[in-house]
Amino acid sequence: MSCFVVLWCATWLGEPWPAEKALHDSLTVVGLVALFWAHRRFRLPLSSWIFVLVFLSLHEIAAHWLYSYVPYDRWTADLFGFRLSDVFGWRRNHFDRLVHFAYGVCAASVLYRYLLDKGGRAARWCAVIAVEVVLSTSALYELFEWGIASLFAPEVAEAYNGQQGDLWDPHKDITMAVLGAVAAVAIHLRLRRRSRREEVTR
């Protein structure tokens, strides 16, 4: 948690878009409150804390550059000598897609583990429910993002939402989150199956 706090403070250093960053941070505060509430009620395992804080860390990094301007091309050019956009032929900044994919991975992993530990459901149903929750919360987030930008900062709604001129941006963000969730639960189910096979062979 202390590492996340240090990162959060660092993202405010030289912040070029303080108003928009504050709007993004309001969601971080909601996420942290929900995390502490869930931990007090359900005693979340360490892995759940790690998943949530990894996602929030990516969100904070993206929020510093308003999502649309994260300089990953400069980072890869400095470290490896090439630009990711040149390698993949990208014409827009795709860091927002990474964050939505990470949300799907992290949220589905936490939900799957919680539902499985709670008992009463087969592992496959826990996976299905986790993916469905990611889908529904991703859709709600897109509605919330649109609403908060329109109500509190209509003049910067396009920049805050990070659409980069793409009318289908919300749909693609939701899709990335669902793909992340499906990938996460698929891995969890495979690991669980392998663990059970090993127990049988002992």
C-alpha positions in Angstrom: 0.0 0.0 0.0 2.8 2.4 0.8 4.3 1.8 -2.7 1.0 2.8 -4.2 0.8 6.0 -2.1 4.3 7.0 -3.3 3.3 6.3 -6.9 0.1 8.4 -6.4 2.1 11.3 -5.1 4.6 11.0 -7.9 1.9 11.2 -10.5 1.0 14.7 -9.2 4.5 16.0 -9.8 4.4 18.4 -12.8 0.8 17.4 -13.6 -0.1 19.2 -16.8 -3.9 18.6 -16.5 -4.7 19.0 -12.7 -8.5 19.4 -13.1 -8.8 16.2 -15.3 -6.4 14.3 -13.0 -8.5 15.2 -10.0 -11.6 13.8 -11.8 -9.7 10.6 -12.5 -8.5 10.5 -8.9 -12.0 10.6 -7.6 -12.4 7.1 -9.0 -9.2 6.0 -7.3 -10.6 7.2 -4.0 -13.8 5.2 -4.7 -11.7 2.1 -5.5 -9.7 2.4 -2.3 -12.7 2.9 -0.1 -14.3 -0.1 -1.7 -11.1 -2.1 -1.2 -10.9 -1.3 2.5 -14.6 -1.9 3.0 -14.3 -5.3 1.3 -11.3 -6.2 3.4 -13.0 -5.4 6.7 -16.0 -7.4 5.7 -14.4 -10.4 3.9 -10.7 -10.4 4.9 -9.3 -10.3 1.4 -6.2 -12.4 0.8 -2.9 -10.7 -0.1 -3.3 -11.7 -3.8 -6.6 -9.6 -4.0 -4.8 -6.6 -2.6 -2.0 -6.9 -5.1 -4.4 -7.3 -8.1 -6.4 -4.2 -7.1 -3.3 -2.1 -6.4 -1.7 -3.1 -9.7 -4.8 -1.9 -11.5 -5.0 1.3 -9.6 -1.3 2.0 -10.2 -1.8 1.6 -14.0 -4.9 3.9 -13.7 -2.8 6.5 -11.9 0.0 6.4 -14.4 -2.5 6.8 -17.3 -4.4 9.6 -15.5 -1.1 11.6 -15.2 -1.0 11.8 -19.0 -4.8 12.0 -19.4 -4.7 8.4 -20.8 -4.4 9.7 -24.4 -0.8 10.9 -24.0 1.1 8.2 -22.1 4.5 8.3 -23.7 5.1 4.6 -24.0 6.6 5.1 -27.5 9.3 7.3 -26.0 9.9 4.7 -23.2 10.3 1.8 -25.6 12.5 3.9 -27.9 14.8 4.8 -25.0 14.9 1.3 -23.6 14.8 -0.9 -26.7 15.4 1.4 -29.6 12.0 1.1 -31.2 8.5 2.6 -30.9 5.6 0.3 -30.2 3.3 2.2 -32.5 5.7 1.6 -35.4 5.9 -2.1 -34.6 2.2 -2.6 -34.5 1.1 0.1 -36.9 -0.9 2.0 -34.2 -2.4 5.4 -35.0 -3.7 6.2 -31.5 -2.4 5.8 -28.0 -3.5 2.4 -26.7 -2.5 2.7 -23.0 -6.2 3.0 -22.1 -6.8 -0.4 -23.7 -4.1 -1.9 -21.5 -5.7 -0.4 -18.4 -9.2 -1.7 -19.3 -7.7 -5.2 -20.0 -5.9 -5.0 -16.7 -9.2 -4.2 -15.0 -10.7 -7.3 -16.4 -7.8 -9.5 -15.3 -7.6 -8.0 -11.8 -11.3 -7.7 -11.0 -12.1 -11.2 -12.4 -9.3 -12.8 -10.4 -10.4 -11.1 -7.2 -14.1 -12.1 -7.7 -13.3 -15.6 -8.8 -11.2 -16.2 -5.7 -13.8 -14.7 -3.4 -16.7 -16.7 -4.9 -14.7 -19.9 -4.8 -13.6 -19.4 -1.2 -17.1 -18.6 -0.2 -18.2 -22.0 -1.4 -21.6 -23.2 -2.7 -20.7 -22.8 -6.4 -18.8 -24.8 -8.9 -15.6 -23.3 -10.2 -17.0 -22.8 -13.7 -20.0 -20.8 -12.3 -17.6 -18.7 -10.2 -15.8 -17.9 -13.5 -19.0 -17.1 -15.3 -20.2 -14.8 -12.6 -16.8 -13.0 -12.4 -16.9 -12.3 -16.1 -20.5 -11.1 -16.0 -19.6 -8.7 -13.1 -16.7 -7.3 -15.1 -18.9 -6.8 -18.1 -21.6 -5.0 -16.2 -19.3 -2.8 -14.1 -17.3 -1.9 -17.3 -20.5 -0.7 -18.9 -21.5 1.2 -15.8 -18.1 2.8 -15.7 -18.4 4.0 -19.2 -21.8 5.6 -18.4 -20.3 7.1 -15.2 -17.3 8.5 -17.1 -19.6 10.1 -19.7 -21.8 11.5 -17.0 -19.1 13.0 -14.8 -17.3 14.6 -17.8 -20.6 16.0 -19.1 -21.7 17.4 -15.8 -18.5 18.7 -14.3 -16.3 19.4 -17.3 -18.3 19.4 -20.5 -15.6 21.5 -22.3 -13.0 18.8 -21.7 -15.2 15.7 -22.0 -13.5 14.4 -25.1 -10.0 14.7 -23.6 -11.1 13.4 -20.2 -12.8 10.3 -21.7 -9.8 9.6 -23.8 -11.8 8.8 -26.9 -9.1 10.2 -29.3 -11.8 10.7 -31.9 -13.0 7.1 -31.8 -16.8 6.9 -31.5 -16.6 3.3 -30.6 -14.1 3.8 -27.8 -16.5 2.8 -25.0 -17.4 -0.4 -26.8 -13.8 -1.3 -27.3 -12.9 -0.5 -23.7 -15.6 -2.8 -22.5 -14.5 -5.5 -24.9 -10.9 -5.3 -23.6 -12.1 -5.6 -20.0 -14.2 -8.7 -20.9 -11.2 -10.3 -22.8 -9.0 -9.7 -19.7 -11.6 -11.3 -17.5 -12.0 -14.3 -19.7 -8.2 -14.8 -19.9 -7.9 -14.5 -16.1 -10.6 -17.0 -15.3 -9.4 -19.4 -18.0 -6.0 -19.4 -16.3 -7.5 -19.9 -12.9 -9.6 -22.8 -14.0 -6.7 -24.4 -15.7 -4.5 -24.1 -12.7 -7.2 -25.5 -10.5 -7.7 -28.4 -12.8 -4.0 -29.1 -12.8 -3.8 -28.9 -9.0 -6.6 -31.4 -8.7 -4.9 -33.8 -11.0 -1.7 -33.6 -9.0 -3.7 -34.3 -5.8 -5.2 -37.4 -7.4 -1.9 -38.8 -8.6 -0.3 -38.5 -5.1 
